[in-house]
Amino acid sequence: MITHCPVSPAFRQNASPAFRQNVSPALRQNVPTALRHRSLFQLLFGVLLLVLMVAPARAAVTEEGAPNMMVRPFDGPKGKVLNDRVVKVLEEQGADLVPAGFEGPTALETDADYAAVAARLNIQAFIQGTATNDNSGWTLKLSVRQGSDGKEVGGGEFKASWFPGLLTKIDEELIPTLEKALKGAQPTAEPPPDAPKPEDTQTTTEDEKPRPKPLELDAGGGFTFRSFTANNPVNLPGVLQTRDQSGGMAIVRIGAALYPAALFTKDFIANIGLVGDFERSLGGKTQAGDSPNDNLPQGGDLDTALTSYDVGLRVRLPIAEHELGFSALYGAQQFEIDDGGTESDPNNADGTKAKLVPNVDYQYLRLGADFTYQVKSYFVNGDIGLRVINSAGSDPGQIQNDRWFPRADVGGVDFGLTAGYAVSERFTIALGMDFRNYFYTMNSKLEDFAVDAPGVTPGLRRPVAGGANDMYFSGVISARYSLR
């Protein structure tokens, strides 16, 4: 009869076959003493049976990278779901888990309690967790205790703005977090009082990289000032000079950036996304002149509108806490003055009003680069772009129409500077300015003067200029929401 065994009959009855197979070495050490009271046949049979049972257990326990661990029930909302997710990830990595509940009715309150259970069940580490859900999103805090003395040796914190994102974070970051904690799960001598603490010597290179943001939404308002200026306009008797226009108006802007793969992974593909922006003026007006020398609409405020949008691909490259980005976008920008006319010259207007300034309707491909420099909660962003203009507008009243500058070549550049502050993990406020310039070479010819000259076919009289600059200065205050 076995006279010494730390396992109760009830425990032996409830234990699963997997646990009986992985019975701890502490139990095996007590078996030979009892077997001396048996017959030789019973002794040999019992020893053979135990050898067959223990052999696989030794391999599993000593297998490198697969310590015996117990994942204790988690506290907080959806604790069971999160607990199951942690167990699933550990099992997929080949960890040897002791099911929670095998510790029996023992209350685990002190380090000694954990150490006693660990010695009895051959557990090297305990994992515990607490989940919370508040306005900032979901958080799971894990703590790891080593089995040798029951002391807490580390842990980790996983955050996400929505629950599926938290599960993805567990899938990707659980193993590195536990490995970091378990590195310290060994008995160590008490450090001297003046020794630096681990948190004092930890470097930023050891910190986990933040998850790429899968979604960013922007909204803001501000002011735009437009200046259309002709370069070297011709001012001869009987020839209409190219006119300038300037003025400002209120604007609203909205924007979005979506990186779908960032919902599921932290690999490079998580930094490839779709971006788009939209801008619209509010109540813009242009004052018409009353001078008899100006062949313009007579007096009053003319409705004026600015509309622009662009959409395309962006790639972001995290550099520590900073970010470098490259983008390729297709876009359009219109600026219209509703003066009821389309003609460039009153003599061609046939009783209708001449146009104040030609409308523009830019269609372009924008190739851009940007860089964000982050310092704690503050950041500065610089953005520059080249606009390859496909068209500046050829409909009646537009600048490349036959009545205006049909041979004009157009290009464009833009740059912007923004400074911002992160109010929270998800909300940011920013103040920025940007500048857009569309530059023209008009390619005017002698026939545009509509005069008789050798080798020249008189045609419609058009404005004549060497070039022009269509510039837009904007200042915007905006807010951004970022999904984590």
LOKOL-820990 format. One record per residue (C-alpha): residue in one letter; z, x, y. Coordinates in nm, 2 decimals. Layout:
BEGIN
+------+--------+--------+--------+
! resn !      Z !      X !      Y !
+------+--------+--------+--------+
!    a !      Z !      X !      Y !
...
+------+--------+--------+--------+
! end
This chain:
BEGIN
+------+--------+--------+--------+
! resn !      Z !      X !      Y !
+------+--------+--------+--------+
!    m !   0.00 !   0.00 !   0.00 !
!    i !  -0.09 !   0.13 !   0.35 !
!    t !   0.24 !   0.17 !   0.52 !
!    h !   0.12 !   0.28 !   0.87 !
!    c !  -0.17 !   0.13 !   1.06 !
!    p !  -0.19 !   0.05 !   1.43 !
!    v !  -0.44 !  -0.24 !   1.37 !
!    s !  -0.30 !  -0.59 !   1.32 !
!    p !  -0.44 !  -0.82 !   1.05 !
!    a !  -0.55 !  -1.06 !   1.32 !
!    f !  -0.74 !  -0.79 !   1.49 !
!    r !  -0.90 !  -0.68 !   1.17 !
!    q !  -1.01 !  -1.03 !   1.10 !
!    n !  -1.16 !  -1.09 !   1.44 !
!    a !  -1.34 !  -0.75 !   1.46 !
!    s !  -1.71 !  -0.76 !   1.43 !
!    p !  -1.90 !  -0.57 !   1.16 !
!    a !  -2.03 !  -0.33 !   1.43 !
!    f !  -1.68 !  -0.24 !   1.53 !
!    r !  -1.56 !  -0.20 !   1.18 !
!    q !  -1.85 !   0.04 !   1.13 !
!    n !  -1.75 !   0.23 !   1.44 !
!    v !  -1.38 !   0.25 !   1.36 !
!    s !  -1.20 !   0.51 !   1.56 !
!    p !  -1.10 !   0.85 !   1.43 !
!    a !  -0.74 !   0.77 !   1.52 !
!    l !  -0.74 !   0.50 !   1.25 !
!    r !  -0.89 !   0.73 !   0.99 !
!    q !  -0.62 !   0.99 !   1.03 !
!    n !  -0.35 !   0.74 !   0.89 !
!    v !  -0.54 !   0.64 !   0.59 !
!    p !  -0.50 !   0.95 !   0.35 !
!    t !  -0.11 !   0.92 !   0.36 !
!    a !  -0.12 !   0.56 !   0.23 !
!    l !  -0.38 !   0.64 !  -0.04 !
!    r !  -0.15 !   0.89 !  -0.21 !
!    h !   0.04 !   0.59 !  -0.36 !
!    r !  -0.28 !   0.46 !  -0.53 !
!    s !  -0.43 !   0.56 !  -0.86 !
!    l !  -0.68 !   0.85 !  -0.87 !
!    f !  -0.96 !   0.60 !  -0.91 !
!    q !  -0.85 !   0.39 !  -0.61 !
!    l !  -0.82 !   0.71 !  -0.41 !
!    l !  -1.17 !   0.83 !  -0.49 !
!    f !  -1.32 !   0.49 !  -0.43 !
!    g !  -1.14 !   0.45 !  -0.10 !
!    v !  -1.23 !   0.79 !   0.03 !
!    l !  -1.60 !   0.74 !  -0.06 !
!    l !  -1.60 !   0.40 !   0.11 !
!    l !  -1.44 !   0.54 !   0.43 !
!    v !  -1.69 !   0.83 !   0.44 !
!    l !  -1.98 !   0.59 !   0.43 !
!    m !  -1.82 !   0.38 !   0.70 !
!    v !  -1.73 !   0.67 !   0.94 !
!    a !  -2.04 !   0.88 !   0.92 !
!    p !  -2.26 !   0.67 !   1.16 !
!    a !  -1.97 !   0.62 !   1.39 !
!    r !  -1.93 !   1.00 !   1.45 !
!    a !  -2.30 !   1.03 !   1.53 !
!    a !  -2.29 !   0.75 !   1.78 !
!    v !  -1.97 !   0.87 !   1.96 !
!    t !  -2.08 !   1.23 !   1.98 !
!    e !  -2.44 !   1.15 !   2.08 !
!    e !  -2.50 !   1.32 !   2.41 !
!    g !  -2.54 !   1.07 !   2.70 !
!    a !  -2.40 !   0.78 !   2.50 !
!    p !  -2.02 !   0.76 !   2.55 !
!    n !  -1.81 !   0.48 !   2.42 !
!    m !  -1.77 !   0.24 !   2.72 !
!    m !  -1.63 !  -0.11 !   2.78 !
!    v !  -1.77 !  -0.34 !   3.05 !
!    r !  -1.48 !  -0.56 !   3.16 !
!    p !  -1.55 !  -0.92 !   3.29 !
!    f !  -1.66 !  -0.92 !   3.65 !
!    d !  -1.49 !  -1.12 !   3.93 !
!    g !  -1.66 !  -1.33 !   4.19 !
!    p !  -1.96 !  -1.56 !   4.21 !
!    k !  -2.22 !  -1.51 !   3.93 !
!    g !  -1.98 !  -1.25 !   3.78 !
!    k !  -2.10 !  -1.34 !   3.42 !
!    v !  -2.47 !  -1.30 !   3.51 !
!    l !  -2.41 !  -0.97 !   3.68 !
!    n !  -2.19 !  -0.85 !   3.39 !
!    d !  -2.46 !  -0.94 !   3.14 !
!    r !  -2.71 !  -0.75 !   3.35 !
!    v !  -2.50 !  -0.43 !   3.35 !
!    v !  -2.45 !  -0.46 !   2.98 !
!    k !  -2.83 !  -0.51 !   2.93 !
!    v !  -2.91 !  -0.20 !   3.13 !
!    l !  -2.66 !   0.02 !   2.95 !
!    e !  -2.78 !  -0.10 !   2.61 !
!    e !  -3.14 !  -0.02 !   2.70 !
!    q !  -3.02 !   0.33 !   2.78 !
!    g !  -2.86 !   0.37 !   2.44 !
!    a !  -2.49 !   0.35 !   2.55 !
!    d !  -2.24 !   0.28 !   2.28 !
!    l !  -2.05 !  -0.03 !   2.41 !
!    v !  -1.72 !  -0.17 !   2.29 !
!    p !  -1.73 !  -0.54 !   2.35 !
!    a !  -1.48 !  -0.67 !   2.61 !
!    g !  -1.20 !  -0.86 !   2.44 !
!    f !  -1.14 !  -0.60 !   2.17 !
!    e !  -0.85 !  -0.47 !   2.36 !
!    g !  -0.66 !  -0.79 !   2.25 !
!    p !  -0.40 !  -0.97 !   2.46 !
!    t !  -0.29 !  -0.64 !   2.62 !
!    a !  -0.27 !  -0.67 !   3.00 !
!    l !  -0.45 !  -0.39 !   3.17 !
!    e !  -0.26 !  -0.34 !   3.49 !
!    t !  -0.17 !   0.03 !   3.51 !
!    d !  -0.34 !   0.36 !   3.43 !
!    a !  -0.12 !   0.39 !   3.13 !
!    d !  -0.24 !   0.05 !   3.00 !
!    y !  -0.60 !   0.16 !   3.02 !
!    a !  -0.52 !   0.50 !   2.86 !
!    a !  -0.34 !   0.33 !   2.57 !
!    v !  -0.64 !   0.09 !   2.49 !
!    a !  -0.88 !   0.38 !   2.53 !
!    a !  -0.69 !   0.59 !   2.27 !
!    r !  -0.67 !   0.30 !   2.03 !
!    l !  -1.04 !   0.20 !   2.06 !
!    n !  -1.19 !   0.54 !   2.13 !
!    i !  -1.32 !   0.44 !   2.48 !
!    q !  -1.43 !   0.71 !   2.72 !
!    a !  -1.48 !   0.49 !   3.02 !
!    f !  -1.41 !   0.14 !   3.15 !
!    i !  -1.65 !  -0.04 !   3.40 !
!    q !  -1.52 !  -0.32 !   3.62 !
!    g !  -1.69 !  -0.52 !   3.89 !
!    t !  -1.64 !  -0.76 !   4.18 !
!    a !  -1.92 !  -0.97 !   4.33 !
!    t !  -1.92 !  -1.13 !   4.68 !
!    n !  -2.17 !  -1.34 !   4.87 !
!    d !  -2.14 !  -1.39 !   5.24 !
!    n !  -2.36 !  -1.40 !   5.55 !
!    s !  -2.47 !  -1.04 !   5.51 !
!    g !  -2.60 !  -1.11 !   5.15 !
!    w !  -2.49 !  -1.02 !   4.80 !
!    t !  -2.26 !  -0.73 !   4.71 !
!    l !  -2.15 !  -0.59 !   4.37 !
!    k !  -1.87 !  -0.33 !   4.37 !
!    l !  -1.83 !  -0.13 !   4.05 !
!    s !  -1.53 !   0.09 !   3.96 !
!    v !  -1.52 !   0.34 !   3.67 !
!    r !  -1.20 !   0.44 !   3.49 !
!    q !  -1.19 !   0.73 !   3.25 !
!    g !  -1.03 !   0.67 !   2.91 !
!    s !  -0.83 !   0.99 !   2.89 !
!    d !  -0.57 !   0.89 !   3.15 !
!    g !  -0.69 !   0.55 !   3.27 !
!    k !  -0.75 !   0.68 !   3.63 !
!    e !  -1.03 !   0.55 !   3.85 !
!    v !  -1.29 !   0.83 !   3.89 !
!    g !  -1.56 !   0.67 !   4.10 !
!    g !  -1.78 !   0.37 !   4.13 !
!    g !  -2.07 !   0.23 !   4.34 !
!    e !  -2.18 !  -0.05 !   4.56 !
!    f !  -2.50 !  -0.25 !   4.53 !
!    k !  -2.62 !  -0.47 !   4.82 !
!    a !  -2.91 !  -0.71 !   4.87 !
!    s !  -2.99 !  -1.00 !   5.09 !
!    w !  -3.07 !  -1.23 !   4.80 !
!    f !  -2.96 !  -1.25 !   4.44 !
!    p !  -3.28 !  -1.14 !   4.26 !
!    g !  -3.28 !  -0.83 !   4.48 !
!    l !  -2.93 !  -0.75 !   4.37 !
!    l !  -3.04 !  -0.77 !   4.00 !
!    t !  -3.33 !  -0.53 !   4.08 !
!    k !  -3.09 !  -0.29 !   4.24 !
!    i !  -2.87 !  -0.29 !   3.93 !
!    d !  -3.17 !  -0.22 !   3.72 !
!    e !  -3.27 !   0.08 !   3.93 !
!    e !  -2.95 !   0.23 !   4.05 !
!    l !  -2.68 !   0.16 !   3.78 !
!    i !  -2.74 !   0.46 !   3.56 !
!    p !  -2.75 !   0.72 !   3.85 !
!    t !  -2.44 !   0.56 !   3.99 !
!    l !  -2.25 !   0.57 !   3.66 !
!    e !  -2.37 !   0.93 !   3.59 !
!    k !  -2.23 !   1.04 !   3.92 !
!    a !  -1.89 !   0.87 !   3.85 !
!    l !  -1.87 !   1.00 !   3.49 !
!    k !  -1.92 !   1.36 !   3.60 !
!    g !  -1.57 !   1.35 !   3.72 !
!    a !  -1.43 !   1.17 !   3.41 !
!    q !  -1.26 !   1.48 !   3.28 !
!    p !  -0.89 !   1.59 !   3.31 !
!    t !  -0.87 !   1.84 !   3.60 !
!    a !  -0.59 !   2.03 !   3.75 !
!    e !  -0.42 !   1.89 !   4.06 !
!    p !  -0.60 !   2.06 !   4.36 !
!    p !  -0.39 !   2.25 !   4.62 !
!    p !  -0.28 !   2.04 !   4.92 !
!    d !  -0.52 !   2.23 !   5.16 !
!    a !  -0.82 !   2.19 !   4.93 !
!    p !  -1.11 !   1.99 !   5.09 !
!    k !  -1.15 !   1.63 !   4.96 !
!    p !  -1.47 !   1.55 !   4.77 !
!    e !  -1.57 !   1.30 !   5.04 !
!    d !  -1.54 !   1.57 !   5.30 !
!    t !  -1.78 !   1.80 !   5.11 !
!    q !  -2.03 !   1.54 !   5.00 !
!    t !  -2.38 !   1.60 !   5.15 !
!    t !  -2.63 !   1.34 !   5.26 !
!    t !  -2.87 !   1.46 !   4.99 !
!    e !  -2.63 !   1.31 !   4.73 !
!    d !  -2.65 !   0.97 !   4.88 !
!    e !  -2.87 !   0.71 !   4.72 !
!    k !  -3.19 !   0.64 !   4.91 !
!    p !  -3.19 !   0.29 !   5.07 !
!    r !  -3.42 !   0.03 !   4.92 !
!    p !  -3.75 !  -0.01 !   5.11 !
!    k !  -3.76 !  -0.32 !   5.31 !
!    p !  -3.99 !  -0.58 !   5.15 !
!    l !  -4.02 !  -0.80 !   5.46 !
!    e !  -4.00 !  -0.76 !   5.84 !
!    l !  -4.05 !  -1.04 !   6.09 !
!    d !  -4.08 !  -0.98 !   6.47 !
!    a !  -4.08 !  -1.21 !   6.77 !
!    g !  -4.06 !  -1.14 !   7.14 !
!    g !  -4.18 !  -1.20 !   7.49 !
!    g !  -4.27 !  -1.01 !   7.79 !
!    f !  -4.53 !  -0.94 !   8.06 !
!    t !  -4.89 !  -0.80 !   8.05 !
!    f !  -5.08 !  -0.66 !   8.35 !
!    r !  -5.46 !  -0.64 !   8.32 !
!    s !  -5.68 !  -0.41 !   8.53 !
!    f !  -6.06 !  -0.42 !   8.50 !
!    t !  -6.22 !  -0.14 !   8.71 !
!    a !  -6.58 !  -0.04 !   8.74 !
!    n !  -6.67 !   0.32 !   8.76 !
!    n !  -6.94 !   0.43 !   9.02 !
!    p !  -7.06 !   0.07 !   9.09 !
!    v !  -7.39 !   0.05 !   9.28 !
!    n !  -7.35 !  -0.12 !   9.62 !
!    l !  -7.70 !  -0.16 !   9.77 !
!    p !  -7.85 !  -0.44 !   9.98 !
!    g !  -7.95 !  -0.73 !   9.76 !
!    v !  -7.78 !  -0.59 !   9.45 !
!    l !  -7.46 !  -0.75 !   9.33 !
!    q !  -7.18 !  -0.49 !   9.29 !
!    t !  -6.96 !  -0.49 !   8.98 !
!    r !  -6.63 !  -0.65 !   9.06 !
!    d !  -6.28 !  -0.56 !   8.96 !
!    q !  -6.00 !  -0.79 !   8.85 !
!    s !  -5.62 !  -0.74 !   8.81 !
!    g !  -5.32 !  -0.96 !   8.76 !
!    g !  -5.03 !  -1.02 !   8.53 !
!    m !  -4.90 !  -1.30 !   8.30 !
!    a !  -4.62 !  -1.38 !   8.06 !
!    i !  -4.69 !  -1.33 !   7.69 !
!    v !  -4.54 !  -1.40 !   7.35 !
!    r !  -4.58 !  -1.19 !   7.04 !
!    i !  -4.51 !  -1.24 !   6.67 !
!    g !  -4.56 !  -1.00 !   6.39 !
!    a !  -4.49 !  -0.96 !   6.02 !
!    a !  -4.50 !  -0.69 !   5.75 !
!    l !  -4.48 !  -0.76 !   5.38 !
!    y !  -4.44 !  -0.50 !   5.11 !
!    p !  -4.45 !  -0.70 !   4.79 !
!    a !  -4.37 !  -0.42 !   4.55 !
!    a !  -4.05 !  -0.34 !   4.73 !
!    l !  -3.90 !  -0.65 !   4.58 !
!    f !  -3.91 !  -0.48 !   4.24 !
!    t !  -3.93 !  -0.11 !   4.27 !
!    k !  -3.85 !   0.20 !   4.49 !
!    d !  -4.16 !   0.39 !   4.38 !
!    f !  -4.44 !   0.48 !   4.62 !
!    i !  -4.62 !   0.15 !   4.58 !
!    a !  -4.32 !  -0.02 !   4.74 !
!    n !  -4.43 !   0.14 !   5.07 !
!    i !  -4.78 !  -0.01 !   5.08 !
!    g !  -4.80 !  -0.34 !   5.26 !
!    l !  -4.98 !  -0.60 !   5.46 !
!    v !  -4.91 !  -0.62 !   5.84 !
!    g !  -5.02 !  -0.85 !   6.11 !
!    d !  -4.96 !  -0.93 !   6.48 !
!    f !  -5.05 !  -1.21 !   6.72 !
!    e !  -5.03 !  -1.22 !   7.10 !
!    r !  -5.09 !  -1.51 !   7.34 !
!    s !  -5.05 !  -1.54 !   7.72 !
!    l !  -4.86 !  -1.82 !   7.88 !
!    g !  -4.99 !  -2.00 !   8.20 !
!    g !  -5.21 !  -1.71 !   8.32 !
!    k !  -5.38 !  -1.76 !   8.66 !
!    t !  -5.64 !  -1.56 !   8.86 !
!    q !  -5.67 !  -1.61 !   9.23 !
!    a !  -6.03 !  -1.66 !   9.35 !
!    g !  -6.14 !  -1.52 !   9.69 !
!    d !  -6.24 !  -1.73 !   9.99 !
!    s !  -6.43 !  -1.46 !  10.17 !
!    p !  -6.79 !  -1.56 !  10.26 !
!    n !  -6.90 !  -1.20 !  10.17 !
!    d !  -6.78 !  -1.25 !   9.81 !
!    n !  -7.02 !  -1.44 !   9.58 !
!    l !  -6.72 !  -1.58 !   9.39 !
!    p !  -6.58 !  -1.92 !   9.31 !
!    q !  -6.42 !  -2.07 !   9.62 !
!    g !  -6.04 !  -2.05 !   9.63 !
!    g !  -5.78 !  -2.18 !   9.40 !
!    d !  -5.62 !  -2.05 !   9.08 !
!    l !  -5.84 !  -2.01 !   8.78 !
!    d !  -5.70 !  -2.05 !   8.43 !
!    t !  -5.68 !  -1.72 !   8.26 !
!    a !  -5.60 !  -1.65 !   7.90 !
!    l !  -5.53 !  -1.34 !   7.68 !
!    t !  -5.54 !  -1.38 !   7.30 !
!    s !  -5.53 !  -1.10 !   7.04 !
!    y !  -5.45 !  -1.05 !   6.67 !
!    d !  -5.49 !  -0.79 !   6.40 !
!    v !  -5.42 !  -0.77 !   6.03 !
!    g !  -5.45 !  -0.50 !   5.77 !
!    l !  -5.28 !  -0.24 !   5.55 !
!    r !  -5.00 !   0.00 !   5.63 !
!    v !  -4.85 !   0.28 !   5.43 !
!    r !  -4.50 !   0.40 !   5.53 !
!    l !  -4.36 !   0.74 !   5.42 !
!    p !  -3.98 !   0.77 !   5.44 !
!    i !  -3.86 !   1.11 !   5.57 !
!    a !  -3.48 !   1.12 !   5.52 !
!    e !  -3.37 !   0.82 !   5.74 !
!    h !  -3.69 !   0.84 !   5.95 !
!    e !  -4.03 !   0.69 !   5.88 !
!    l !  -4.40 !   0.79 !   5.92 !
!    g !  -4.66 !   0.53 !   5.90 !
!    f !  -5.04 !   0.50 !   5.88 !
!    s !  -5.24 !   0.18 !   5.92 !
!    a !  -5.59 !   0.04 !   5.91 !
!    l !  -5.63 !  -0.30 !   6.08 !
!    y !  -5.91 !  -0.54 !   6.17 !
!    g !  -5.85 !  -0.72 !   6.50 !
!    a !  -5.98 !  -0.91 !   6.80 !
!    q !  -5.88 !  -0.95 !   7.16 !
!    q !  -6.02 !  -1.20 !   7.41 !
!    f !  -5.96 !  -1.22 !   7.79 !
!    e !  -6.12 !  -1.52 !   7.96 !
!    i !  -6.12 !  -1.64 !   8.32 !
!    d !  -6.22 !  -2.01 !   8.33 !
!    d !  -6.43 !  -2.02 !   8.65 !
!    g !  -6.70 !  -2.25 !   8.52 !
!    g !  -6.97 !  -1.98 !   8.55 !
!    t !  -7.16 !  -1.75 !   8.32 !
!    e !  -7.41 !  -1.57 !   8.55 !
!    s !  -7.36 !  -1.23 !   8.70 !
!    d !  -7.57 !  -1.30 !   9.01 !
!    p !  -7.57 !  -1.62 !   9.22 !
!    n !  -7.95 !  -1.58 !   9.25 !
!    n !  -7.98 !  -1.64 !   8.88 !
!    a !  -7.73 !  -1.92 !   8.87 !
!    d !  -7.97 !  -2.21 !   8.93 !
!    g !  -7.71 !  -2.40 !   9.13 !
!    t !  -7.42 !  -2.31 !   8.91 !
!    k !  -7.14 !  -2.08 !   9.01 !
!    a !  -7.15 !  -1.71 !   8.94 !
!    k !  -6.88 !  -1.56 !   8.72 !
!    l !  -6.58 !  -1.39 !   8.88 !
!    v !  -6.56 !  -1.12 !   8.62 !
!    p !  -6.72 !  -1.11 !   8.27 !
!    n !  -6.51 !  -1.23 !   7.98 !
!    v !  -6.45 !  -0.99 !   7.69 !
!    d !  -6.42 !  -1.06 !   7.32 !
!    y !  -6.34 !  -0.73 !   7.14 !
!    q !  -6.39 !  -0.71 !   6.77 !
!    y !  -6.26 !  -0.38 !   6.64 !
!    l !  -6.12 !  -0.17 !   6.36 !
!    r !  -5.79 !   0.00 !   6.45 !
!    l !  -5.68 !   0.33 !   6.28 !
!    g !  -5.32 !   0.40 !   6.37 !
!    a !  -5.03 !   0.63 !   6.31 !
!    d !  -4.66 !   0.57 !   6.40 !
!    f !  -4.33 !   0.75 !   6.36 !
!    t !  -3.97 !   0.61 !   6.38 !
!    y !  -3.68 !   0.84 !   6.45 !
!    q !  -3.35 !   0.70 !   6.34 !
!    v !  -3.00 !   0.81 !   6.46 !
!    k !  -2.74 !   0.59 !   6.30 !
!    s !  -2.80 !   0.24 !   6.44 !
!    y !  -3.04 !   0.35 !   6.71 !
!    f !  -3.41 !   0.43 !   6.67 !
!    v !  -3.72 !   0.53 !   6.88 !
!    n !  -4.07 !   0.45 !   6.76 !
!    g !  -4.40 !   0.59 !   6.89 !
!    d !  -4.73 !   0.44 !   6.80 !
!    i !  -5.09 !   0.55 !   6.86 !
!    g !  -5.42 !   0.40 !   6.76 !
!    l !  -5.80 !   0.45 !   6.79 !
!    r !  -6.01 !   0.13 !   6.82 !
!    v !  -6.36 !   0.14 !   6.69 !
!    i !  -6.53 !  -0.14 !   6.88 !
!    n !  -6.79 !  -0.34 !   6.69 !
!    s !  -6.86 !  -0.58 !   6.98 !
!    a !  -6.72 !  -0.66 !   7.33 !
!    g !  -6.88 !  -1.01 !   7.34 !
!    s !  -7.24 !  -1.12 !   7.38 !
!    d !  -7.20 !  -1.49 !   7.44 !
!    p !  -7.29 !  -1.63 !   7.78 !
!    g !  -7.04 !  -1.51 !   8.04 !
!    q !  -6.93 !  -1.22 !   7.82 !
!    i !  -6.97 !  -0.85 !   7.92 !
!    q !  -7.24 !  -0.75 !   7.67 !
!    n !  -7.45 !  -1.06 !   7.73 !
!    d !  -7.81 !  -1.00 !   7.86 !
!    r !  -7.70 !  -1.12 !   8.21 !
!    w !  -7.43 !  -0.84 !   8.23 !
!    f !  -7.44 !  -0.51 !   8.05 !
!    p !  -7.63 !  -0.56 !   7.73 !
!    r !  -7.66 !  -0.18 !   7.66 !
!    a !  -7.30 !  -0.10 !   7.71 !
!    d !  -7.11 !   0.13 !   7.46 !
!    v !  -6.74 !   0.06 !   7.42 !
!    g !  -6.45 !   0.24 !   7.27 !
!    g !  -6.07 !   0.19 !   7.27 !
!    v !  -5.74 !   0.36 !   7.24 !
!    d !  -5.38 !   0.24 !   7.26 !
!    f !  -5.03 !   0.38 !   7.24 !
!    g !  -4.68 !   0.24 !   7.26 !
!    l !  -4.31 !   0.34 !   7.28 !
!    t !  -4.02 !   0.13 !   7.16 !
!    a !  -3.64 !   0.19 !   7.16 !
!    g !  -3.41 !  -0.03 !   6.95 !
!    y !  -3.07 !  -0.09 !   6.81 !
!    a !  -2.97 !  -0.23 !   6.47 !
!    v !  -2.72 !  -0.51 !   6.54 !
!    s !  -2.67 !  -0.55 !   6.16 !
!    e !  -2.83 !  -0.44 !   5.84 !
!    r !  -3.09 !  -0.72 !   5.89 !
!    f !  -3.12 !  -0.78 !   6.26 !
!    t !  -3.26 !  -0.54 !   6.53 !
!    i !  -3.33 !  -0.58 !   6.90 !
!    a !  -3.59 !  -0.36 !   7.08 !
!    l !  -3.74 !  -0.29 !   7.42 !
!    g !  -4.09 !  -0.15 !   7.42 !
!    m !  -4.40 !  -0.09 !   7.63 !
!    d !  -4.76 !  -0.03 !   7.53 !
!    f !  -5.09 !   0.05 !   7.69 !
!    r !  -5.45 !  -0.05 !   7.57 !
!    n !  -5.76 !   0.09 !   7.73 !
!    y !  -6.12 !  -0.02 !   7.65 !
!    f !  -6.36 !   0.23 !   7.81 !
!    y !  -6.73 !   0.16 !   7.88 !
!    t !  -7.05 !   0.35 !   7.93 !
!    m !  -7.28 !   0.09 !   8.08 !
!    n !  -7.62 !   0.26 !   8.03 !
!    s !  -7.77 !   0.09 !   8.32 !
!    k !  -8.14 !   0.14 !   8.39 !
!    l !  -8.37 !   0.11 !   8.69 !
!    e !  -8.50 !  -0.23 !   8.58 !
!    d !  -8.16 !  -0.37 !   8.63 !
!    f !  -8.22 !  -0.35 !   9.00 !
!    a !  -8.51 !  -0.60 !   8.97 !
!    v !  -8.73 !  -0.40 !   9.20 !
!    d !  -9.09 !  -0.30 !   9.18 !
!    a !  -9.14 !   0.06 !   9.09 !
!    p !  -9.40 !   0.26 !   8.90 !
!    g !  -9.35 !   0.21 !   8.52 !
!    v !  -9.08 !  -0.05 !   8.57 !
!    t !  -9.11 !  -0.41 !   8.47 !
!    p !  -8.91 !  -0.63 !   8.71 !
!    g !  -8.66 !  -0.84 !   8.53 !
!    l !  -8.34 !  -1.02 !   8.59 !
!    r !  -8.11 !  -0.85 !   8.84 !
!    r !  -7.79 !  -0.73 !   8.68 !
!    p !  -7.48 !  -0.56 !   8.80 !
!    v !  -7.51 !  -0.18 !   8.78 !
!    a !  -7.23 !   0.07 !   8.72 !
!    g !  -7.18 !   0.40 !   8.54 !
!    g !  -6.89 !   0.26 !   8.33 !
!    a !  -6.57 !   0.07 !   8.34 !
!    n !  -6.21 !   0.07 !   8.21 !
!    d !  -6.04 !  -0.25 !   8.09 !
!    m !  -5.67 !  -0.17 !   8.07 !
!    y !  -5.36 !  -0.36 !   7.96 !
!    f !  -5.00 !  -0.26 !   8.03 !
!    s !  -4.73 !  -0.46 !   7.85 !
!    g !  -4.35 !  -0.47 !   7.84 !
!    v !  -4.18 !  -0.67 !   7.56 !
!    i !  -3.83 !  -0.75 !   7.45 !
!    s !  -3.82 !  -0.84 !   7.08 !
!    a !  -3.60 !  -0.92 !   6.78 !
!    r !  -3.66 !  -0.82 !   6.42 !
!    y !  -3.54 !  -0.96 !   6.09 !
!    s !  -3.56 !  -0.73 !   5.79 !
!    l !  -3.51 !  -0.85 !   5.43 !
!    r !  -3.30 !  -0.61 !   5.22 !
+------+--------+--------+--------+
! end
